Amino acid sequence: MLDVSRDKVPSMATLRRIVDLLKVFNYNQFQLYTEHTFSYSKHETVWRNASPMTPAEVRELDAYCRMNDIELVPNQNSFGHMERWLVHPEYNRLAAMPNGGAITPWGTVKKDPTTLDPANPESLEFLSGLYDELLPNFTSRLFNVGCDETFEIKDPEAYLGFLLKVCDLVRERGFRPMFWGDIILKHPELVDRLPKDLVALDWGYEGNHPFMDETERFRKAGLDFYVCPGTSSWNSLAGRVENMRENMAVAEASITSSPFMMASNCSPVM
């Protein structure tokens, strides 16, 4: 997974080179982490200055991936990480905290609103329109809806309820939902209530991340899951290589005793 929303959006030539490299290393899946960098026809306000990918470019990349035996999986964050939408007046009504101010687990404060309001019916209508435009450009039947770091949502039932409704939208369009597992793992009593067709994505970026304990919760619930260590290349000139190696090692150790899927979360060096 390559972040194309919080750094420069790669050109098509660069994306093809990345696919060529993934082929050499026998990767079988590629995702472009997206917040606001797809040119949705009704939402130019959000992507106007973001060098977005067009539907035609996505279809071209999808075909190039298939030629190289790689599945290009659609990815659109759909709950948290929506500040690039919610700061604009026409979308601010969809925010759980329209004036911002959410406190993160690291003690920082988000000055802008970041999370959709799960109690507002318009939030689902908004996502439904995005999915109708985005998903027809992909041949994969998986779809990563994100839903991580929903800092404004304190009620776990509200989080779970909205996640399940988002996943319903995904199924209605013939896709299997994938989601980031960080929030649900904070409320292990809810894990057993997740539908068994969901694919949980267990991310953690430090060398001592507890992948073993977290993946065991998904195993016991009968869920398919990926472990998603990071490349530790963000906010860095040359990357934190030792941390990356440790992070990938503990992720691999958590799944070597059973069938698994392992992914890497990447971001261009800043």
Sequence and secondary structure as in RCSB ss.txt:
>XXXX:A:sequence
MLDVSRDKVPSMATLRRIVDLLKVFNYNQFQLYTEHTFSYSKHETVWRNASPMTPAEVRELDAYCRMNDIELVPN
QNSFGHMERWLVHPEYNRLAAMPNGGAITPWGTVKKDPTTLDPANPESLEFLSGLYDELLPNFTSRLFNVGCDET
FEIKDPEAYLGFLLKVCDLVRERGFRPMFWGDIILKHPELVDRLPKDLVALDWGYEGNHPFMDETERFRKAGLDF
YVCPGTSSWNSLAGRVENMRENMAVAEASITSSPFMMASNCSPVM
>XXXX:A:secstr
 EE SSS    HHHHHHHHHHHHHTT  EEEEE SS B  TT HHHHTTS  B HHHHHHHHHHHHHTT EEE B
   SSS HHHHTSHHHHTTBSSTT  EE TTS EESS  SB TT HHHHHHHHHHHHHHGGG   SEEE      
TT   HHHHHHHHHHHHHHHHHTT EEEEE HHHHTSGGGGGGS TT EEEEE  STT  HHHHHHHHHHTT EE
EEE B   TT SS  HHHHHHHHHHHHHTTTTS   B  BB    
